[in-house]
Amino acid sequence: MFSNSSNYLKIGVGVLAAALVALFITGCPAQQAALDDREAAQKVYKAPGEHDDLYAFLSGGYDGQVSVWGLPTARFLKQIPVFSQHPETGYGYSEETKALLESTHGFIPWDDTHHPHLSRTDGVADGRWMFVNANNTPRIARIDLTDFETKETIEIPHTAGNHGSSFVTENTEYVVGATRFSVPTPNRDVPIDQYENEFQGTITFLTVDEETGEMDLAFQILAPPFNYDLARPGHGVSHGWAFFTSYNTEMAHTMLEVGASQADKDFIVAVNWKRAEELIEEGHGEVVSAEYYHNKMDPGTGIAVSETKDSVLLLDPADTEGMIYFLPTPKSPHGVDVSPDGEYIAAGGKLATVIPVHSFSNMLAAIENEDFDEIIDGIPVLNYESVIHAEIEDPGLGPLHTEYDGQGYAYTSAYISSEIVKWSLDTFEVVDRIPSYYSIGHLMIPGGDTRSPYGQYMISMNKTTRDRHLPTGPKQNHTAQLYDISGDRMEMILDFVTIGEPHYAQAIEASIITENVKNIYDLAENTHPRMIPSSRQARVEREGENVHVYMTSIRSHFTPDNIEGIRVGDKVHFHVTNVEQDWDMVHGIGIMGATNAEILVPPGKTKTLVWEPRSEGIFPFYCTAFCSALHQEMQGYVRVSAADADVDLLYYTGDRPTE
Amino acid sequence: MMSTRSRWILAISALVIIPAFFMPIWSITLKAPQYPDGIGMHIWMDQLTGHERHDIQNINILNHYVGMAEIHEEDFWEFDVMPYIFGVLVALGLLAALGGRRWMLWTWVTLFILLAIGGLADFYYWGYQYGHDLDPRAAIKVPDMTYQPPLIGSKTLLNITAYSWPYWGAAFIGASLLGGLGALGYEYRQRLQSLYERLFSSKSSNQEVEA
C-alpha cells in the first residue's frame, strides 16, 4: 500500500514537472496578454460617477478649439471654442462673443490652435487660465478655467504664423510668441526674392495681469529672417530667460523642404527678458506703429469688446547688448524643452541624428567668456561645444519634443520612427523606447514642462491613425495614446480618438481646478445692459428697425412667447436671460430661418441672437436644449408682417393682453 | 415659592432658547435622481432659506409642474411673529424665575407646550395646503396624488423623496422646554420621589441634593 501511494506521488510530481517545463518552453502568450490587458484596463478605469484624477487640455489644431479630457480614462469633457465659431453654443455667433474673433483682417471665423499653456505660479501650473495661440492669423487667447470659456483674444502684429506660442513664464509674467514665417516688418509690398534683405522675424512678449489675467503687448524683438518654431521660457535656474527654436537659417523663401534643410545646425534663440526689461527701463527700443486688435470680455456683462491699438515697442538686437543669443543646434530643431530644474534645454532636432541637450550654466559661462563664433544682425552666436552638455545617441528618427517626469528622465517623441524614447538626465543615454501609432507629434506628461511634473502618465498625440480604430473613411480623426510611465518601462494603457488635430496639450491635477469651477453665473452679478432679472421685466421695444426682445427663459417657457408687430426688414435682437440658478440648467433658442446659429444660454447669463426676417409669416422659435420634461413645449411664435404693415407690437406669455 | 435651584433651572432654560434665534429650526430636503445630494430649505424663526442659495427657486420650479403654489418667505405671517413669541417666552421664563412662584412656572411650561403644539399644527397646515391646493391647470396631474410633505420623517412623492426633520434651533427649543419640565419635576420631587429616584438615582448630582 505504502509503496504504491509513493509511486503515485512520484508519477504526480513527474507529470507536474513536465507540465512546468512545457510551459517554460512554449509559454502561454494568449493568457499572458489577457492579464496585461486586464492590468492596463484597471489603470484607466474609473467607475461610473467616479471622477478622473486630472484634466487634460488638447489643442484642436485646424478646428480652432481646445478640447478638455479626463485622465486616465480619456473621457471627453468639453470642447472650448476659441478661434472658431461654434454652432453648438453660439460662440462667435452671439452678439456677445463676435468681437473675440475680430482682427485687423476683419471677422475671422476660424483659426488653427496649437499650443495650450496653463498659467503658472512658481513654475507650476496654477489652474487659473489657459493660453492658446492662433497659428494662422497670429493671436493669443485666454481661457478662464472657472467656467472654461474664452475671455480674451489679442492679435500679434509683425508676426505671420504665431507658432512659437503661447508659452508662459515661471510666474505668468509673460506669454511669449514667435513668428513662424518671416515677413517684412512692417509688412509691405516687396518682391519675395528680396527675402534676405526685406524680411524679418519677431519674438513677442505679452504681460499678463496678475489679478484679471488680461494680456498686454509688452515688447517685440526683431530677429533675422528665419522661421521660428517653438518656445519655452526658462524656470528654476533659468528663470528670466526664454528659448525659441529656429529653422531655415538658410533663409530660403521657396521649396523650404529642401532649401531649409541644408545647414547642419540652426539656432536656439535665448532671450534674457529680465535684461530686456532693464534695457526698456533705460530707454532702449523704439515705439513703432503696428495696428492690432485686443478683444476682451467684460466679466460682468459677458460682452466682448474690441479695441484697436496702434503701436508696439520694438527692440533691435543691434542696440540691446546682453539680451539675445543664438545657440547652434542640429538640425531644424522643433522642441526646445527645459528640464524641471531649469538647467537642461533639450532640442528636438527633427532632422538630427542625436538629441542635443544644452546646459544653461554652460550657456551663461560662454556668454561670460564671450565665447562667440560670429555675430548675426547683432546677435552673438555662442560656440556649440561650449554650450552643449550632451548629445543623446540613437534617439529615433525625427526627434520632435521632450517632456520630463521629475524622476530624472526625459521622454522625446520621434516622428519618423514613430516612437517615444526615454533617456536619463544622469547618463544621457536612452534607457527605454516604445512605439506610438502612428507618427507621433508632440507628447505630454502632466506638468512635464513645469518645475514639478506629475510623472504618472504620458500622452502621445499622433499624426496618422490608419488602422488603429474602426475606419471612418479616407480622413480619420487623430489618435492619442496614454502611457503609464510610473515604472521603469513605459507601458501603453489606452488608445483614444481625439477632436481636430491636437498639436500639444496640458494637464493638471483636477482638484486645483474643481475648487474654483462655477456651477452657475450669479444672476445678481449679471450686468449685461439688456439683462432682465425676471419675466416681469420681459418686453419688446422698437428702436427704428431694430427690435429688442428682452426675454427670459426658465423651465419650461419663454417670456414673451408670442410676439407680433415684427416687420420684414427689421433686425430683431433676442436678448435671452436664462433666469435659472441651478447647475447645468441650460436653455437655448433657435429661430426658423435664422442665418447664424442657435445660442445656448447657461444659467444666469444673457446672450443675444440677431435675426433678420426676410419674409412675412409666422416663425416659431424653441428651446434648443432639452431642459425639462416639458422641453418640447418650450416654444413661441413671432408674427412677421409686411415692411409697411400697420401691426402694433404685442407680446405676451399666457393671457393675451386686451387692448 | 420655588426653590432657588428650580429658579436657576428655569432661568437657564429660558436663556437656552436664545441660540434658536440664530439658526434654522427645521430642515426640509428633497432628493431626486437629478439631485443626489438633495435640494432643500431651512425654516428659521423669521426666515426661509435654501440649503444652497438658490434652492427655494429650484424647488418652486420643480413644484410648479404638479401645480403646487410657489413658496415665498413673505407669504408666511409666522416669520413676523415667531421672534416675538419666543422673545416673550424668554422674558416670561426669566420673570417667572425672578418671581419664583410655582404658578408662574406652571404657566410658562403650559404656554410653551401649547405654543409647540400650535407651531407644529400650523406647520402641518402649511404642508397640507401646499400638498393639496394644486393648480387645476398643472402640467402633470396624477389622479388622487397629493404632495404634502411629511411633518417629521420621510415620504416619497413621485420621483422625489421628501425629508422633514428638526434642525439645531429646534434642539435648543426642545432643551429649553425639557429644562422647564425639569424645574417642574424638581419642585414636585417629594410627590414624584419614587419616579424621581428611578429616573435619577445613578446621577451623582442627585446624591448631592439628597445629602
Interface residues (C-beta under 8 A of the other chain):
Chain A: I520 I554 R555 E580 Q581 D582 A629 L630 E633
Chain B: R53 H54 Q57 N58 I61 Y65 A139 I140
